[in-house]
Amino acid sequence: MKMKKIALLFSMLAVPFALTACSSGTTEVSFDYTETDIIYNTVYQANQIDNIDEAYRAYLEDQSEDNSMAEVLLTGVSNFDSAREDCGDFVGYRAQDDSVLNIDISKLSNAQTEEEFYAAQDEMNSFLSNVWYVIEEDNSGDVIVNLKAVYKDRDATYSFVYEENPEAAYAYELTGQSANPYKIKEITVTPDYSMKEIMGKAAANTLMGMGTVFIVLIFISIIIGQFEKVGKLANKISNSWANKGIDDEATSSESISKSADNVVSPQGVSPMDDGELVAVITAAVVAANVAGGGSDNLIVRSIRRAGR
């Protein structure tokens, strides 16, 4: 008994170590990146999407069916449009000290002199070092960059998901230009609603759901309430058809009776009743008797059907 307790104790202690040795299933990020570069790329892409022109939007719509990247960007454009409707006009980015930062991303590419370029680069480096961001690596090996954008009505969180760019390995050999080792996989924009707004939306959704249920129940009760009227109408229609059938049958019987009255015998003589037949026979007998020299004083007492 003591040995069983010891064996059970060792088994319980071995379970945590066995679980520790198991793989968590997490895929490591397969591409190299620096926080500064990936934050700059996120800000650049967000600026391009937020200020997209109609020509480029139409191009993405035409290419979305055959080009997966165009579809991703078009979805991002739609999310940015929705955020603008909910949050108002774009103001800037939230800094780590909760202030608002503004950056003109085009200064680097539009610099005309070396001094302008270095000034724009210093401004960008200052922005990147102060902006609020969170970088996460998920279980599928992707990198998620979160930035806090400031709008007129409320803040919103930009979430850019990056995955490995398989074209980066041979991009320089084909085009003579290097490509980022990562590419955009998904773009989402989430408005930051206050607790009051969240509770208000929850209450509105609850009322809408309950109202829909009550409306459906009332509609069903009205339909059920009409079943009695429908039954009466069905019985009325059924009785009407039954009476019509009786009338048709009576009409048919009357027609048959009239037809029978008008039927003639094979010799062309209409059938007659027994009184008429007796009168005819009596007249014939009297005529025959008178013709033979007898009297016409003939009285018929009874008539019996002769057996055949």
JOKANOR-V721283 format. One record per run of one state. SS is the DSSP state (alpha for helix, beta for strand, coil for the rest). FROM is the first residue (numbers start at 1). LEN is the number of residues. If there is no record, write none. Layout:
ss:SS from:FROM len:LEN
ss:SS from:FROM len:LEN
This chain:
ss:coil from:1 len:1
ss:alpha from:2 len:20
ss:coil from:22 len:13
ss:alpha from:35 len:16
ss:coil from:51 len:3
ss:alpha from:54 len:10
ss:coil from:64 len:4
ss:alpha from:68 len:20
ss:coil from:88 len:2
ss:beta from:90 len:6
ss:coil from:96 len:4
ss:beta from:100 len:2
ss:coil from:102 len:5
ss:alpha from:107 len:4
ss:coil from:111 len:3
ss:alpha from:114 len:17
ss:beta from:131 len:1
ss:coil from:132 len:1
ss:beta from:133 len:5
ss:coil from:138 len:5
ss:beta from:143 len:9
ss:coil from:152 len:3
ss:beta from:155 len:10
ss:coil from:165 len:1
ss:alpha from:166 len:3
ss:coil from:169 len:2
ss:alpha from:171 len:5
ss:coil from:176 len:6
ss:beta from:182 len:10
ss:coil from:192 len:3
ss:alpha from:195 len:31
ss:coil from:226 len:1
ss:alpha from:227 len:35
ss:coil from:262 len:12
ss:alpha from:274 len:18
ss:coil from:292 len:17
